[in-house]
Structures are given as structure tokens and as C-alpha cells.
Amino acid sequence: MSSDSVKNFSSLETPGYVGFANLPNQVHRKSVKKGFEFTLMVVGESGLGKSTLVNALFLTDLYPERQVPDAIEKMKQTVKLEPSTVEIEERGVKLRLTVVDTPGYGDAIDNTDCFSEIIRYIDDQFERFLRDESGLNRKNIMDNRIHCCFYFISPFGHGLKPLDVEFMKQLHNKVNIVPVIAKADVLTKKEMQRLKKKVMDEIQEHGIRIYSLPECDSDEDEEYKEQVRQLKQAVPFAVCGANTLLEVRGRKVRGRLYPWGVVEVENPDHCDFIKLRTMLITHMQDLQEITQQVHYENYRSEHLARGGVPKRNTIGDDKGAATSDKDRILLEKEAELKRMQEMIAAMQAKMHQQQ
Ligand code: GDP
């Protein structure tokens, strides 16, 4: 599949459900009509199982034509950003999912430049959205902003590597980072608990802000509260991926076959795969809202400040919704005017040259 192409998969063609058809009712109704758009970025050193996990999560083959480079090529290559889009339909609800892979991340000998491509890509999507939002066709904007970033941590180290710390620190203001420990099956339960604690301690120590699940309202039902509590406890999610279906005691399961037994991807006693998927599906809307209200607004106010327009206090600004709405419209008009002035200036310069 070419990187930007779109494929259609219906739940009838793939066994099992991803589960987004169970999105909260309100979102569900909207999604039925319009379809749900979501963009996920996966970052981590190659070989940590990113593609395997993504394919297993969404029950699709997102990378049918993928070529794995050898070690020499890897050392030379820089980070490439590869978006693949699939449309999945479940019980009449459409999800247009884009997964942005980052092959080459962490592969070079000197990885200092690893983040610039990724930052540029995220900013470009914000920029495109900002432009579309202040344009004439505001109703049909395609949202390609990155709503969530799975950051893969190696299970073979003793915690975070300097590269992991640096990446998360540079990106935590731009995207919702969800840390995951890859290849959970290579560690014992005890080792995994130790690694999880170490990673969380280091995240705190370095002041890294990862995505945090929203607090439950007091009127939420107990089952949901318990689910959120368990999800919070599981961070960083220890995951395991596989795309083969094996038979275990008469059941077909997605798993990895070892001489001593099968590691079942979807068994909560074996790894946090189901928890990660539940987190993503049940909090898709929250991930989108935080992207819009926090990360995008940060980008927008910085962008407008750079363009000479007064910086607007965006997050937690409760001085009156009416004022902020007026502000927003004014700022948009100003941005539009500025763009038009630039266009006229460019046209005048061109005419001048031709004369
Ligand atoms: P990527 O480069 O990060 O996209 O990694 P791949 O998905 O291509 O996986 C690299 C290798 O690791 C492949 O041989 C996979 O079969 C294997 N692999 C993927 N997920 C897991 C896992 O959860 N546990 C183990 N032990 N191996 C895995």
C-alpha cells in the first residue's frame, strides 16, 4: 500500500472487533454520520514491535509493502514519517484511522537530530489545520493533527534511555504521549513491575508530562470508575504484539508460540494489550479534545504571537467565554488579513518584476 492510500476494511472481513462502535453515545451518533477521524503516531527504535502491535490493535495490515532496512542502511537513514490510512467500519460506525510510523528513529549513531523531523511533522499538521480553519471551507476540514503518540520503551534496558527522556521532554507540549513498554513477554511479572515503577519514577523526576486519563465524574457508574482506575494503574502499558492466530484449548487466540507455551496477546494476565486498546478507544474523544484545547491552542497562540498578533491566554482562560469567542474571531480575521496582504505584496512584486 502506498503510504497515503486508503483501504477499506469492514468488521466482516476481519475477525473480532476493535471496539470503537461502543464509543459513548453522543460521539457515536456524530460518528455514524460523519465518521470518526483519528491519527496515532508510533515512535520507538526499530525492532521493538511497533508495526506488529498496530496491526494487532486495529486488526488490519497497515504495512503490507513494508521493507525492513539492514543495519548499514539503518545507520545512514534519517527519520522518515510515513502516514498510512485505513477506514474501518464497525456496526455502521466509521473510523478513519491514520497511523504515522517513524522508521529510522533512534537508529543512527548520533540521534541528536531525531526529533526535528517529528516536531516539524506535528507542527505542519497544526499549521495546515490553522490555515484551513481560517479559510472559507471551514466545515469540511480534514483533521490530520496527531491525537496520540505511543512511545515505545525497550524492555531490555533498566529504565528510560537518555533518548527517551529527551524525546518526551521535547514533545510533551505538542502531543499526548502514551508510554508503552514493548515486548512484554521477554520479562517476568516481577521484572516488569520493577521496570514500570522505574519508568514512572523517571518520568516524574524529569518533569515529563504524559497523557493522563481524565478524572471520573462522581455520578459515573462504578464499573467505569474501576476500569479507569485499572487503566491508570497499568501505565506504562506493557504490551505484546502478534499477528498469528493460534489454537489454545479449542479457542483461536492471537499469540506468540514458545516451546513452553503461548503468550496470548489479548489475555490481561499476560500483558496490557487489551488495556491499551480500551484506553485508546474509550478515550479517543478526550485525546482529541486535549489535542484541540491544549496542544493546538498552544501552537496557535505561539504562531499568532510570532506573526505580531498579541498572544492570547488559551488554557484555563475563564474570563468570559463571550470575550474569548470575540477574540478568536478577531484573531482569525487578523490572520486572514495578514495572509491576504502577503499575497497582494507577492503579486505586486511579481508584476513589478515582469514590467
Ligand atoms: P518495528 O520495527 O518496531 O515496527 O518492529 P516489528 O513489528 O517489525 O517487529 C520486529 C520483530 O519483533 C519481529 O520479528 C516481530 O515478530 C517481533 N515482535 C513483535 N512484537 C513482539 C512482542 O511483543 N514480543 C516479542 N518477543 N517479539 C515481538
Residues whose N, C-alpha, C, O or C-beta is under 5 A from the ligand:
A	BS01	GDP	E45 S46 G47 L48 G49 K50 S51 T52 K183 A184 D185 V239 C240 G241
